[in-house]
Amino acid sequence: MPELPEVEALAQHLRDHAIYRPVARVDIASMSVLKTFDPPVSALAGRVLTGAARYGKFLSVEFHDRPGEELDLITHLSRAGWMRWHEQASAAPPKPGRGPLALRVHLDAVGGPGFDLTEAGTQKRLAVYLVSDPQEVPGIARLGPDALALGRDELAEILTGRTERIKNLIVDQKTIAGIGNAYSDEILHTARLSPYAVSGRLKPEQLDALHEAMQSVLSDAVERSVGQGAAELKGEKRSGLRVHARTGLPCPACGDTVREVSFADRSFQYCPGCQTGGKPLADRRLSRLVR
């Protein structure tokens, strides 16, 4: 799933390539992605793209060329969604249900430059909203403070009295916005914290390490990602990961074997040597197989 660094890079890509270009046409290949109907996406025709912004893991494409009539095309890419930039595209409207294409925006002229929103796989979770205010999107209205804007004292206040495992808390978008499964693994590894540590019981030095890791891991990932072409971002993300999706490989910090804990629909990775005093965490799926 694209997280804060990748979504920030996609927003910057649009700022670099799409600003002040008019919309020639919007094609819908999958009606299920549209979560709003008024105004219709056809209302973007003739509007000028004026900016791009990020709200947690939401990407907003801004059309603020008419004072008092601002529109934002907002998407949540979910697990398998992506934005693809093109210099040329087919002028023929896409056939619904054919391939991964969900929505296409033609800029300057039909068949010219623009971007596609795509979704691979069978689980259709890509969501697109056209609104006059980003706060009209329920997921944005519920967002907690942005992870990169979070100060140490604000983080301490958020954690006070909380009983959740720290892994679960920092991926809760209503609590802290922008962090997903991959970067939470990286942050906790850098901070040398167990994913199962109780959020409200962190010692002051652990809280310091968590805040520092959150800022450094995300900032470094943004710096690596911004300027990359949209097509290269996924590979860039994978190349910068130290424990996430590296089950069975040696930890680059201590050499211990990276381990995994699996659930029904997700998993996370960690290093016992760096994070749990050398002790593997219980993996219920593996335990059931052993029995």
N, C-alpha and C positions, 0 to 999 in steps of 0.2 A: 504494500500500500504506500503511495506517495505520502511523505510526511513533511513537516515544516520545511526542511532544506530544499526538497525537490519542488514543492509548491512555490516557494519563494523564487527559485530559479526559473520556473515556468512563467511566473508573473514578470520577472525581469526580461525574459525572452520576448514577451509581448511588448513590453515597454521599448525594447530595442528595435523591434521589427514592425509593429502594428500601429503605433501612435499616429493619430491624425489621418488615418485611412478610413474612407467611408465604407459602409456595408453595402455590397451589391445585392446579396441574397443570403438567406439562411435556409439550409436544407435539413429536414428532419428524417432520419432513417429509422429511428426507434421512438415511437410516441411514448413508450413507457418511461423514458428518462425524464420527461417533462413533469415537474411537480407543481407548476403554476400554469394558468391558462389566460389570465387577464393581467397585463396585456399579452397578446400572442407574440411569438417570436418574430412573426412577419413585421412587427412594429419596428424592428431594428433596421429594416431596409432604408437606406438613405441617411441613417445616423452615422456619426463619426466616432470612432474608437478613441477615447481620450486618456485612458490609463488602465492599469491593472494593479490589483491589490491582493493581499493574502489575509484571511481570517482563520487562524488556526490551520487546519488542513483544507479549508475551502479556498478556491481560486475565484476571484471576482474580476470580470472584464467590464470596464466602465465606459458608459456612453453618456457623458455629462455635457454634451455640446449644446443642449437647450436648457437654459436656466429655468428651474421650476418643473422640468420634465426629465429629470435624471433617470437613467435606467442602468441597472447592473445585471449582467448575465453571470450568474454564479453557479459553480459546479463543485460537487464533492466527488472526487474520482474513485473513492472507495477502494476495494482491493485490486480490481483488475482494470480500472479506467486509466486513460492517459490522454494527454493533449499532444497532437502532432501538427507541426507547422509545415505548410507546403507553399512552394512558389507558384505551382500550377496545379489545378485540379480539374476533374471532368466537369464540363458545363452541364451535362445531363443530370437531372435530379436522381439521387440514389434510390434503388429499390428497397423498400422496407424489409427488414429481416435478413438482408444479404450481408454476411460478413460482420466485422466488429464495429463498423461505422455507426455512430449514434446521431451525431449532429455535425454539420459542416457550415462554416462561416466563410463566405467569399468576400474578400476585400478588394476595393478599387473596381474590379469588373468580375463578372461571372466567369469562372475558369481561371482566374488570376490567383494572386497570393491569398493566404488565409490560414485557418486552422481547423482541424478536426478534433472532435471528442470521440474516443473509441473505447470499447470495452471488450476484453477477451473473455472466453469461458461461457458457462451457462448460467452462472449466478449473476443476474442483472441487478446491480446495486448502484450504478452510476446515476447521479441525480443532478438535474439542471433546473434552475429557477431564473425567471426574469422578473425583477422587482424594482421598485422605485427607491427602496431603502434596504441595505443588507440585513438590517435587524428584522425584516419580515421573514427571513429564512429561519425556521425554528432552531436548527442546529447552531446557527451563528448567535442567535439571541441567548442561547444557553451556555455559550463558551465561557470558560474561566479565563484568568489572565494569561497572556501569551507567554510561552516558556522563555523566549529570549528577552522579554521585558521584565522578567520576575527578579526582584531583588532578594538578597539573602534573608532579610527580616520578613518580607512578605511570604517567602517560602516557609519560614519558621512558623508564621501565623497559620498558614494553610495546614501544616502538619500537626499542630497542637491538638491533642486529644483524639487524633484519628487512629483507628484500630486496623485499618486495611493494610495488607501487605504493600510495601512501597512500590513493587512492580505494578500492582493494580491501580494504585493511586495516581502515579505520574502519567498513565495512559488514559485516565478518565478526563475527557475533554471538558466536562463541566467544572473540573477542578483546576486543570492546567491545560492550556490549548496548544496543540501542535505536535506533541510527542506520540508516536505509535510504538508498535511492537519492536521494530528493529532498533530505533535509537534509544528506547528505554533499556534494552539489553546493553547497548554500548555505554550509556551513561552510568548504569549501575556497575558495570565492569570497571570503568575508569575511576569511579568513586570507591571501588573495592567494597561494595555493599551487597549483601545477600538479597536476591529478589524477594525473599520471604521475610525480610526485616519488617517489624511493625512500624508504621509511619510515625506514630506519635511517640515512639520510644528511642528515636535516634539521639545519640549524644551530640553535644555541640560540635565536636570535631567531625562527626559523621555528617551533620547537617552542612557544615562548611564544605566538606568534600563533595557532597551531592550537588550543592549549588554551583560550585566551581566546575564540576564535570558537566552539568547541564549546559552551562554557558559555553564551555570550551568545545564539547562534542558538537553541539548544534552550530556554533559559529564557524568551526572548521569545516563542517559539512556544507554550510551555505557558501563559504568561500570557495570550496572545491567545485560546487555545483553551478554557481552563477557564472555565466559566460559559456557554459557547455551548451551545445545544441540539444534540443529536446530529445532527440533520438539517442544521445549519449548519456543522458542522466541516470538511467537505470544501471548501466555498467559502472558509472562513476560511484554510485551509491554502494554497490557490491564491493568495489575495490577498496573502499575506505573502512569496511567493517572488520572488527577484530574478533568478536565472538558470535554475533548473530549470523545464523545460517552456516556456522562453521563446526557443527557437531563432529566430534571425532578427530579434529585437527588440533595441533599443539597451540596453546595460548601464546601469543606473541610477547606477553609480558613475563610469564613464569615458566612456560614450557609444559604445564599440566595439560591434560586432555580436556577440550571443551565438551561440556555435557549438555543434555537437553532434557527438558520436562515437557511432556506432551499432554494436551487436553483433546476434547472431541474435535474442535475445529481450529486449533492453533497450537503453537509450541513456542518456547523461548529457550535461549541458550545462555550459558554462564560458565565461568571457570571456577572449579572448586578451590584451586590453589590461591586465587586472588580474592574470592568472595565469600567462601563458606568455611574457611579454616581447613580445607582439604576434604571436607565431608560432602559426598554427593547428596543432592536433594532427592526426596522421594518422588518417583515418577509413577503415578498410579497405573498408567497404561502398561508400563514395563512390569510392574508388580503383578498385574493380573495375568500377563503372559507367563511369568515365572511360576505362578501357582498352577 
